[in-house]
Amino acid sequence: MTQPPSIPSSVVPSLVPQSSVFPTVAEFLDILDTQYPELDYPRFGHTFFAERVERIDQLALLSDRFLMEVIGMPFELCATFVQELQALLGRLQKGKGRASGGEEHVEVYEISSDEEEEEDGKF
């Protein structure tokens, strides 16, 4: 299995707790298919699965090059794919969305620095 190249840390969901349940890649591809049916994003599902990329937090670690060369996604589709992924991860980081995984739903939120200090007993 080919290791994906890394991408800038600005795309990696650093504020989302690792224990959160993220939507699956298949769910994300279905969302994209609803928004862009002419682009047929679900056709890439089997390749993501074969590469063991199953959750959207894993997608954030992939480069455009990996999407094109390993997944087989045309360059023209990569920009929309990455833009929609970043938007969804951003909503999850800000608590405006819910991550889904089966029947469990986890609200994801960001703790401000004031709240962290208060929790530590520092004011």
N, C-alpha and C positions, 0 to 999 in steps of 0.2 A: 504494500500500500504506500503510495506517495504521500509524504508529509507536506501539508499546505504551507506556503510561504506566509510569513506574518504580515499584518497590516498595521497602520498607525494606531497607537493606543487610544486615540480619540474616538475610535469606533467601537472599541471593546467596552462592554457594559460593566464598567468598574463599580458603579454605585448599586447595582442589583445584587442582592445577596445570592451566593452560590447555592443556597438551599432552596431558592425559589423554583417553582415549577414553570418552565417555559413552554410556549406552544411548540408543537412539533413542526418539523420542516414541511410535512404533508399539509398541516393546517395552514401554514404560511403560504404555501403554493396555491392552496384553494382560495385563500383571500386574494392573492394576486390574480388568479383566474377570474374571480368575480369582477375585479376592477379592470383587468386587461385581458378579456377572453381571447382576443385576436393573437396574443403573444403565446398562449398555450404553455404557461409555466409548469403545470403539473407533469409535463413530459419529462422533466428532469428529476422527478421524485425517485425513480428507481436507481439513478446514478448516485444521488445523495445517499440513499440507503446503502448501496453497495460500498460506498466510501465511509460508511459508519457515521455519517453526519445526520443526526436524527432530531436535534432540537435547535431552535433559532439562536440560542447563545453560542452554539458551535459555529453557526454561519458567520457570526461576527468576526471569527478568527481567520476567515478565508479571504484570499486576495482575488482581485479581478482575474489575474493570470490563472489561478487555480480554477475559478469558475469557467473560464474559457477552455483551458487545456485539459483539465481532468473531467469536469462535469459536462463539457461540450456546449456551454451556453454561448451563443453568438455575442460579440462585443456590444451590439446595439441593445441587447436585453440586459446586459450587466448593469448599466447606469440606473435603470428603473428598479431593478432588483435590489441593488445596494441602497438606493434612496429610500425605498419602501421599508427595507430592513432597518435602516437607521431611524426612520420615523417611528416604527413600532417599538424598537428598543428604547428610544427616547421617551415614548409614552409610558412604557413600563418603569423606567427609571424615575419618572416624575409622579408616578402613582395614578396616572390618568387612564391606565389600561389595566387589564387583568391578564395574568398569564394563565393559560389553561393547560391542563394535563389530565385527561380522563375526567373524573367527576370532581377532582379537587381543584379549587380556585384559590389563588394566593394573591392578596393585594400587595403590590410592591410600592414602597414609598422611600423617600429620602429623608434622612435625619439632618436637620441643620446643625451647624456648629454650636449654636446656643443650646439646643436640646442635648447634644452630646455632653457639653460641660455640665449641664444641670443633672444629667444622669450620673455623672462621675462624682457629684457632690461639690463641684467647683462652680463658683459664681463669678 
